[in-house]
Amino acid sequence: MYRSLDADKIVETVRVLRSRIAERFPQAGLGRVAEELLHVAGQADANSRAIARPKLAFRLGIAALTVVLLAAVAWLALRVRVSAQIDRFTDLVQALDAGLNTLLLVGGAIFSLFALEARLKRNRALKLLHELRSLAHIVDMHQLTKDPAAIADPRAATASSPRRALTRPELSRYLDYCSELSSLIGKVAAIYVREYDDPVVLGAVDQIEDFTASLSRKAWQKIMINQRPAGDLSDDGV
């Protein structure tokens, strides 16, 4: 039971985190981001199973098209009149070249038909993963202006500086929520490759996990700076 991700547990974890954010920061936009992640996570398991499931009707249709294509090639081959005698070597080369080109074209067409299902699955998975990547960027935008040094020295603010309404304990908690959200986005992305091992999709999931891990580290760096004595904060910028 500990060798694969449990989608239901991930969804429940996101739901609890959404509630924690809403209870502590009811007016913060971060709660709406968590709500959106909960919606996406709730659909991830069904979407991943649908992507991994063999499309039997689609495969039967491709097989039927392949049979029709081969039958058409055989019919054309029977109707082509070939001279019983080839007098020159160049004629033989031209005949072999034409036959080889025909076989390559037919083989390429059949291969493309059978690879179509994999391409459609891949495109759907990448589209869903793009939503998760966008959510990760939104989480990063929410923690972007949460600067511990600015809280320690509010006199450095300018007219265009963002409003700093959080206390130091609240800032640490807010950044902690950002870190948890980033980590959960990576876990939701991993659901899509539990049963679907397409190399392109695996690479996309790895990129999302690396990105969310870097966001989590960035948030914790700010948390560590925020927990220093107040006199030390103004020396560092984040």
ZADO-1210 file (C-alpha; in nm, 4 decimals, padded with zeros to 6 digits):
<atoms>
<atom x="00.0000" y="00.0000" z="00.0000" code="MET" pos="1"/>
<atom x="00.3039" y="00.2288" z="00.0323" code="TYR" pos="2"/>
<atom x="00.4408" y="00.1661" z="-00.3181" code="ARG" pos="3"/>
<atom x="00.2108" y="00.3992" z="-00.5094" code="SER" pos="4"/>
<atom x="00.0420" y="00.7330" z="-00.4528" code="LEU" pos="5"/>
<atom x="-00.3083" y="00.7301" z="-00.3078" code="ASP" pos="6"/>
<atom x="-00.5033" y="00.9962" z="-00.4953" code="ALA" pos="7"/>
<atom x="-00.7751" y="01.0090" z="-00.2286" code="ASP" pos="8"/>
<atom x="-00.5201" y="01.0835" z="00.0432" code="LYS" pos="9"/>
<atom x="-00.3709" y="01.3624" z="-00.1660" code="ILE" pos="10"/>
<atom x="-00.7134" y="01.5140" z="-00.2254" code="VAL" pos="11"/>
<atom x="-00.7909" y="01.4976" z="00.1473" code="GLU" pos="12"/>
<atom x="-00.4593" y="01.6647" z="00.2292" code="THR" pos="13"/>
<atom x="-00.5366" y="01.9455" z="-00.0158" code="VAL" pos="14"/>
<atom x="-00.8847" y="01.9826" z="00.1349" code="ARG" pos="15"/>
<atom x="-00.7445" y="02.0157" z="00.4869" code="VAL" pos="16"/>
<atom x="-00.4846" y="02.2674" z="00.3704" code="LEU" pos="17"/>
<atom x="-00.7565" y="02.4690" z="00.1943" code="ARG" pos="18"/>
<atom x="-00.9512" y="02.4828" z="00.5205" code="SER" pos="19"/>
<atom x="-00.6444" y="02.5829" z="00.7218" code="ARG" pos="20"/>
<atom x="-00.5678" y="02.8697" z="00.4847" code="ILE" pos="21"/>
<atom x="-00.9304" y="02.9882" z="00.4826" code="ALA" pos="22"/>
<atom x="-00.9506" y="02.9832" z="00.8620" code="GLU" pos="23"/>
<atom x="-00.6270" y="03.1728" z="00.9225" code="ARG" pos="24"/>
<atom x="-00.6300" y="03.4068" z="00.6193" code="PHE" pos="25"/>
<atom x="-00.9962" y="03.4315" z="00.5116" code="PRO" pos="26"/>
<atom x="-00.9356" y="03.7303" z="00.2817" code="GLN" pos="27"/>
<atom x="-00.6191" y="03.6014" z="00.1181" code="ALA" pos="28"/>
<atom x="-00.6172" y="03.4974" z="-00.2470" code="GLY" pos="29"/>
<atom x="-00.4031" y="03.1992" z="-00.1524" code="LEU" pos="30"/>
<atom x="-00.7184" y="03.0285" z="-00.0268" code="GLY" pos="31"/>
<atom x="-00.8738" y="03.0540" z="-00.3728" code="ARG" pos="32"/>
<atom x="-00.5607" y="02.9004" z="-00.5210" code="VAL" pos="33"/>
<atom x="-00.5971" y="02.6112" z="-00.2765" code="ALA" pos="34"/>
<atom x="-00.9629" y="02.5786" z="-00.3757" code="GLU" pos="35"/>
<atom x="-00.8635" y="02.5539" z="-00.7409" code="GLU" pos="36"/>
<atom x="-00.5967" y="02.2947" z="-00.6605" code="LEU" pos="37"/>
<atom x="-00.8583" y="02.0930" z="-00.4713" code="LEU" pos="38"/>
<atom x="-01.0786" y="02.0965" z="-00.7815" code="HIS" pos="39"/>
<atom x="-00.7911" y="01.9865" z="-01.0059" code="VAL" pos="40"/>
<atom x="-00.6741" y="01.7195" z="-00.7609" code="ALA" pos="41"/>
<atom x="-01.0266" y="01.5792" z="-00.7339" code="GLY" pos="42"/>
<atom x="-01.0275" y="01.5119" z="-01.1082" code="GLN" pos="43"/>
<atom x="-00.6678" y="01.3897" z="-01.1374" code="ALA" pos="44"/>
<atom x="-00.7325" y="01.0237" z="-01.0506" code="ASP" pos="45"/>
<atom x="-01.0186" y="00.9839" z="-01.2996" code="ALA" pos="46"/>
<atom x="-00.8265" y="01.1721" z="-01.5678" code="ASN" pos="47"/>
<atom x="-00.5115" y="00.9645" z="-01.5185" code="SER" pos="48"/>
<atom x="-00.7068" y="00.6381" z="-01.5404" code="ARG" pos="49"/>
<atom x="-00.8852" y="00.7579" z="-01.8537" code="ALA" pos="50"/>
<atom x="-00.5532" y="00.8453" z="-02.0164" code="ILE" pos="51"/>
<atom x="-00.3926" y="00.5096" z="-01.9285" code="ALA" pos="52"/>
<atom x="-00.6957" y="00.3015" z="-02.0299" code="ARG" pos="53"/>
<atom x="-00.6636" y="00.1317" z="-02.3748" code="PRO" pos="54"/>
<atom x="-00.8987" y="00.2840" z="-02.6328" code="LYS" pos="55"/>
<atom x="-01.0412" y="-00.0374" z="-02.7764" code="LEU" pos="56"/>
<atom x="-01.2902" y="00.1289" z="-03.0117" code="ALA" pos="57"/>
<atom x="-01.0184" y="00.3617" z="-03.1378" code="PHE" pos="58"/>
<atom x="-00.7807" y="00.0701" z="-03.1953" code="ARG" pos="59"/>
<atom x="-01.0458" y="-00.1248" z="-03.3843" code="LEU" pos="60"/>
<atom x="-01.1035" y="00.1771" z="-03.6065" code="GLY" pos="61"/>
<atom x="-00.7299" y="00.2078" z="-03.6748" code="ILE" pos="62"/>
<atom x="-00.7100" y="-00.1633" z="-03.7550" code="ALA" pos="63"/>
<atom x="-01.0007" y="-00.1297" z="-03.9980" code="ALA" pos="64"/>
<atom x="-00.8346" y="00.1675" z="-04.1692" code="LEU" pos="65"/>
<atom x="-00.5113" y="-00.0318" z="-04.1959" code="THR" pos="66"/>
<atom x="-00.6920" y="-00.3231" z="-04.3609" code="VAL" pos="67"/>
<atom x="-00.8567" y="-00.0859" z="-04.6052" code="VAL" pos="68"/>
<atom x="-00.5218" y="00.0762" z="-04.6853" code="LEU" pos="69"/>
<atom x="-00.3504" y="-00.2582" z="-04.7446" code="LEU" pos="70"/>
<atom x="-00.6401" y="-00.3768" z="-04.9574" code="ALA" pos="71"/>
<atom x="-00.6181" y="-00.0613" z="-05.1699" code="ALA" pos="72"/>
<atom x="-00.2431" y="-00.1107" z="-05.2194" code="VAL" pos="73"/>
<atom x="-00.2957" y="-00.4772" z="-05.3155" code="ALA" pos="74"/>
<atom x="-00.5702" y="-00.3804" z="-05.5629" code="TRP" pos="75"/>
<atom x="-00.3458" y="-00.1196" z="-05.7249" code="LEU" pos="76"/>
<atom x="-00.0558" y="-00.3659" z="-05.7425" code="ALA" pos="77"/>
<atom x="-00.2727" y="-00.6198" z="-05.9249" code="LEU" pos="78"/>
<atom x="-00.3835" y="-00.3609" z="-06.1801" code="ARG" pos="79"/>
<atom x="-00.0332" y="-00.2397" z="-06.2613" code="VAL" pos="80"/>
<atom x="00.1077" y="-00.4038" z="-06.5699" code="ARG" pos="81"/>
<atom x="00.4714" y="-00.4965" z="-06.5357" code="VAL" pos="82"/>
<atom x="00.6785" y="-00.5768" z="-06.8417" code="SER" pos="83"/>
<atom x="00.7860" y="-00.9376" z="-06.8441" code="ALA" pos="84"/>
<atom x="01.1274" y="-00.8426" z="-06.9691" code="GLN" pos="85"/>
<atom x="01.3607" y="-00.5760" z="-06.8310" code="ILE" pos="86"/>
<atom x="01.6274" y="-00.5028" z="-07.0873" code="ASP" pos="87"/>
<atom x="01.8360" y="-00.2525" z="-06.8980" code="ARG" pos="88"/>
<atom x="01.9776" y="-00.2314" z="-06.5498" code="PHE" pos="89"/>
<atom x="01.8388" y="00.1206" z="-06.5100" code="THR" pos="90"/>
<atom x="01.4884" y="-00.0106" z="-06.5674" code="ASP" pos="91"/>
<atom x="01.5386" y="-00.2638" z="-06.2890" code="LEU" pos="92"/>
<atom x="01.6659" y="00.0050" z="-06.0515" code="VAL" pos="93"/>
<atom x="01.3700" y="00.2331" z="-06.1303" code="GLN" pos="94"/>
<atom x="01.1223" y="-00.0501" z="-06.0729" code="ALA" pos="95"/>
<atom x="01.2800" y="-00.1440" z="-05.7404" code="LEU" pos="96"/>
<atom x="01.2944" y="00.2210" z="-05.6332" code="ASP" pos="97"/>
<atom x="00.9264" y="00.2742" z="-05.7102" code="ALA" pos="98"/>
<atom x="00.8291" y="-00.0398" z="-05.5211" code="GLY" pos="99"/>
<atom x="01.0437" y="00.0508" z="-05.2217" code="LEU" pos="100"/>
<atom x="00.9028" y="00.4030" z="-05.2048" code="ASN" pos="101"/>
<atom x="00.5498" y="00.2631" z="-05.2116" code="THR" pos="102"/>
<atom x="00.6293" y="00.0221" z="-04.9280" code="LEU" pos="103"/>
<atom x="00.7880" y="00.3013" z="-04.7219" code="LEU" pos="104"/>
<atom x="00.4892" y="00.5305" z="-04.7716" code="LEU" pos="105"/>
<atom x="00.2416" y="00.2581" z="-04.6776" code="VAL" pos="106"/>
<atom x="00.4501" y="00.1529" z="-04.3780" code="GLY" pos="107"/>
<atom x="00.4803" y="00.5143" z="-04.2605" code="GLY" pos="108"/>
<atom x="00.1063" y="00.5662" z="-04.2929" code="ALA" pos="109"/>
<atom x="00.0321" y="00.2495" z="-04.0921" code="ILE" pos="110"/>
<atom x="00.2851" y="00.3463" z="-03.8228" code="PHE" pos="111"/>
<atom x="00.1311" y="00.6948" z="-03.7949" code="SER" pos="112"/>
<atom x="-00.2143" y="00.5457" z="-03.7538" code="LEU" pos="113"/>
<atom x="-00.1047" y="00.3163" z="-03.4718" code="PHE" pos="114"/>
<atom x="00.0922" y="00.5978" z="-03.3024" code="ALA" pos="115"/>
<atom x="-00.2073" y="00.8324" z="-03.3132" code="LEU" pos="116"/>
<atom x="-00.3571" y="00.6976" z="-02.9891" code="GLU" pos="117"/>
<atom x="-00.0313" y="00.7565" z="-02.8001" code="ALA" pos="118"/>
<atom x="-00.0062" y="01.1131" z="-02.9332" code="ARG" pos="119"/>
<atom x="-00.3641" y="01.1933" z="-02.8328" code="LEU" pos="120"/>
<atom x="-00.3072" y="01.0549" z="-02.4816" code="LYS" pos="121"/>
<atom x="00.0174" y="01.2477" z="-02.4498" code="ARG" pos="122"/>
<atom x="-00.1406" y="01.5746" z="-02.5609" code="ASN" pos="123"/>
<atom x="-00.4226" y="01.5360" z="-02.3090" code="ARG" pos="124"/>
<atom x="-00.1818" y="01.4584" z="-02.0248" code="ALA" pos="125"/>
<atom x="00.0428" y="01.7534" z="-02.1124" code="LEU" pos="126"/>
<atom x="-00.2573" y="01.9867" z="-02.1206" code="LYS" pos="127"/>
<atom x="-00.3619" y="01.8787" z="-01.7704" code="LEU" pos="128"/>
<atom x="-00.0050" y="01.9112" z="-01.6433" code="LEU" pos="129"/>
<atom x="00.0104" y="02.2622" z="-01.7869" code="HIS" pos="130"/>
<atom x="-00.2761" y="02.3573" z="-01.5527" code="GLU" pos="131"/>
<atom x="-00.0713" y="02.2373" z="-01.2558" code="LEU" pos="132"/>
<atom x="00.2353" y="02.4269" z="-01.3755" code="ARG" pos="133"/>
<atom x="00.0247" y="02.7425" z="-01.3995" code="SER" pos="134"/>
<atom x="-00.0997" y="02.6903" z="-01.0426" code="LEU" pos="135"/>
<atom x="00.2593" y="02.6581" z="-00.9233" code="ALA" pos="136"/>
<atom x="00.3445" y="02.9907" z="-01.0874" code="HIS" pos="137"/>
<atom x="00.0438" y="03.1508" z="-00.9162" code="ILE" pos="138"/>
<atom x="00.1607" y="03.0222" z="-00.5769" code="VAL" pos="139"/>
<atom x="00.5017" y="03.1720" z="-00.6517" code="ASP" pos="140"/>
<atom x="00.3391" y="03.5068" z="-00.7299" code="MET" pos="141"/>
<atom x="00.1580" y="03.5020" z="-00.3940" code="HIS" pos="142"/>
<atom x="00.4791" y="03.4560" z="-00.1958" code="GLN" pos="143"/>
<atom x="00.6842" y="03.6855" z="-00.4189" code="LEU" pos="144"/>
<atom x="00.6150" y="04.0030" z="-00.2199" code="THR" pos="145"/>
<atom x="00.6355" y="03.8371" z="00.1220" code="LYS" pos="146"/>
<atom x="00.9703" y="03.9874" z="00.2222" code="ASP" pos="147"/>
<atom x="01.0816" y="03.9388" z="00.5864" code="PRO" pos="148"/>
<atom x="01.3227" y="04.2316" z="00.5639" code="ALA" pos="149"/>
<atom x="01.0406" y="04.4677" z="00.4623" code="ALA" pos="150"/>
<atom x="00.8416" y="04.3718" z="00.7728" code="ILE" pos="151"/>
<atom x="01.1454" y="04.4262" z="00.9939" code="ALA" pos="152"/>
<atom x="01.2048" y="04.7758" z="00.8536" code="ASP" pos="153"/>
<atom x="00.8747" y="04.9273" z="00.7303" code="PRO" pos="154"/>
<atom x="01.0421" y="05.2685" z="00.6960" code="ARG" pos="155"/>
<atom x="01.2123" y="05.1423" z="00.3764" code="ALA" pos="156"/>
<atom x="00.8778" y="05.1169" z="00.1982" code="ALA" pos="157"/>
<atom x="00.7989" y="05.3474" z="-00.0937" code="THR" pos="158"/>
<atom x="00.4717" y="05.4652" z="-00.2412" code="ALA" pos="159"/>
<atom x="00.4740" y="05.1718" z="-00.4844" code="SER" pos="160"/>
<atom x="00.5675" y="04.9072" z="-00.2277" code="SER" pos="161"/>
<atom x="00.3083" y="04.6321" z="-00.1717" code="PRO" pos="162"/>
<atom x="00.0972" y="04.6556" z="00.1418" code="ARG" pos="163"/>
<atom x="00.2525" y="04.4593" z="00.4306" code="ARG" pos="164"/>
<atom x="-00.0361" y="04.3535" z="00.6549" code="ALA" pos="165"/>
<atom x="00.1175" y="04.0379" z="00.8074" code="LEU" pos="166"/>
<atom x="00.3003" y="04.0114" z="01.1352" code="THR" pos="167"/>
<atom x="00.6159" y="03.8043" z="01.1548" code="ARG" pos="168"/>
<atom x="00.4367" y="03.4914" z="01.2920" code="PRO" pos="169"/>
<atom x="00.1655" y="03.5307" z="01.0265" code="GLU" pos="170"/>
<atom x="00.4278" y="03.5682" z="00.7550" code="LEU" pos="171"/>
<atom x="00.5955" y="03.2425" z="00.8558" code="SER" pos="172"/>
<atom x="00.2610" y="03.0641" z="00.8530" code="ARG" pos="173"/>
<atom x="00.1686" y="03.2125" z="00.5144" code="TYR" pos="174"/>
<atom x="00.4995" y="03.1061" z="00.3608" code="LEU" pos="175"/>
<atom x="00.4558" y="02.7612" z="00.5143" code="ASP" pos="176"/>
<atom x="00.1204" y="02.7325" z="00.3374" code="TYR" pos="177"/>
<atom x="00.2854" y="02.8360" z="00.0102" code="CYS" pos="178"/>
<atom x="00.5466" y="02.5644" z="00.0588" code="SER" pos="179"/>
<atom x="00.2801" y="02.3018" z="00.1273" code="GLU" pos="180"/>
<atom x="00.0768" y="02.4069" z="-00.1755" code="LEU" pos="181"/>
<atom x="00.3834" y="02.3849" z="-00.3987" code="SER" pos="182"/>
<atom x="00.4656" y="02.0370" z="-00.2687" code="SER" pos="183"/>
<atom x="00.1082" y="01.9153" z="-00.3193" code="LEU" pos="184"/>
<atom x="00.1041" y="02.0440" z="-00.6774" code="ILE" pos="185"/>
<atom x="00.4018" y="01.8173" z="-00.7471" code="GLY" pos="186"/>
<atom x="00.2223" y="01.5221" z="-00.5862" code="LYS" pos="187"/>
<atom x="-00.0911" y="01.5786" z="-00.7947" code="VAL" pos="188"/>
<atom x="00.1262" y="01.5885" z="-01.1078" code="ALA" pos="189"/>
<atom x="00.2783" y="01.2525" z="-01.0118" code="ALA" pos="190"/>
<atom x="-00.0686" y="01.0928" z="-01.0169" code="ILE" pos="191"/>
<atom x="-00.0669" y="01.1172" z="-01.3965" code="TYR" pos="192"/>
<atom x="00.2292" y="00.8784" z="-01.4310" code="VAL" pos="193"/>
<atom x="00.1204" y="00.6093" z="-01.1857" code="ARG" pos="194"/>
<atom x="-00.0101" y="00.3921" z="-01.4701" code="GLU" pos="195"/>
<atom x="00.1040" y="00.5868" z="-01.7766" code="TYR" pos="196"/>
<atom x="00.4774" y="00.5706" z="-01.8480" code="ASP" pos="197"/>
<atom x="00.5043" y="00.7863" z="-02.1591" code="ASP" pos="198"/>
<atom x="00.8591" y="00.9326" z="-02.1544" code="PRO" pos="199"/>
<atom x="00.7481" y="01.2811" z="-02.2598" code="VAL" pos="200"/>
<atom x="00.4841" y="01.2958" z="-01.9853" code="VAL" pos="201"/>
<atom x="00.7330" y="01.1562" z="-01.7313" code="LEU" pos="202"/>
<atom x="00.9733" y="01.4352" z="-01.8256" code="GLY" pos="203"/>
<atom x="00.7000" y="01.6981" z="-01.7844" code="ALA" pos="204"/>
<atom x="00.6102" y="01.5631" z="-01.4387" code="VAL" pos="205"/>
<atom x="00.9777" y="01.5664" z="-01.3364" code="ASP" pos="206"/>
<atom x="01.0019" y="01.9317" z="-01.4448" code="GLN" pos="207"/>
<atom x="00.6957" y="02.0251" z="-01.2380" code="ILE" pos="208"/>
<atom x="00.8315" y="01.8420" z="-00.9336" code="GLU" pos="209"/>
<atom x="01.1683" y="02.0156" z="-00.9677" code="ASP" pos="210"/>
<atom x="00.9952" y="02.3524" z="-01.0052" code="PHE" pos="211"/>
<atom x="00.7654" y="02.3051" z="-00.7053" code="THR" pos="212"/>
<atom x="01.0574" y="02.1778" z="-00.4954" code="ALA" pos="213"/>
<atom x="01.2496" y="02.4956" z="-00.5765" code="SER" pos="214"/>
<atom x="00.9459" y="02.7057" z="-00.4781" code="LEU" pos="215"/>
<atom x="00.9205" y="02.5196" z="-00.1494" code="SER" pos="216"/>
<atom x="01.2893" y="02.5820" z="-00.0787" code="ARG" pos="217"/>
<atom x="01.2455" y="02.9509" z="-00.1618" code="LYS" pos="218"/>
<atom x="00.9577" y="02.9790" z="00.0849" code="ALA" pos="219"/>
<atom x="01.1557" y="02.8042" z="00.3593" code="TRP" pos="220"/>
<atom x="01.4541" y="03.0298" z="00.3025" code="GLN" pos="221"/>
<atom x="01.2259" y="03.3240" z="00.3755" code="LYS" pos="222"/>
<atom x="01.0858" y="03.1471" z="00.6803" code="ILE" pos="223"/>
<atom x="01.4364" y="03.0930" z="00.8185" code="MET" pos="224"/>
<atom x="01.5239" y="03.4591" z="00.7601" code="ILE" pos="225"/>
<atom x="01.1966" y="03.5668" z="00.9216" code="ASN" pos="226"/>
<atom x="01.2780" y="03.3670" z="01.2358" code="GLN" pos="227"/>
<atom x="01.6060" y="03.5469" z="01.2949" code="ARG" pos="228"/>
<atom x="01.6252" y="03.8198" z="01.5595" code="PRO" pos="229"/>
<atom x="01.4668" y="04.1419" z="01.4367" code="ALA" pos="230"/>
<atom x="01.7985" y="04.3273" z="01.4260" code="GLY" pos="231"/>
<atom x="01.9462" y="04.0774" z="01.1796" code="ASP" pos="232"/>
<atom x="01.6684" y="04.0939" z="00.9194" code="LEU" pos="233"/>
<atom x="01.7532" y="04.4276" z="00.7673" code="SER" pos="234"/>
<atom x="02.0938" y="04.2971" z="00.6599" code="ASP" pos="235"/>
<atom x="01.9526" y="04.0400" z="00.4178" code="ASP" pos="236"/>
<atom x="01.7284" y="04.0746" z="00.1188" code="GLY" pos="237"/>
<atom x="01.5178" y="03.7916" z="-00.0262" code="VAL" pos="238"/>
</atoms>
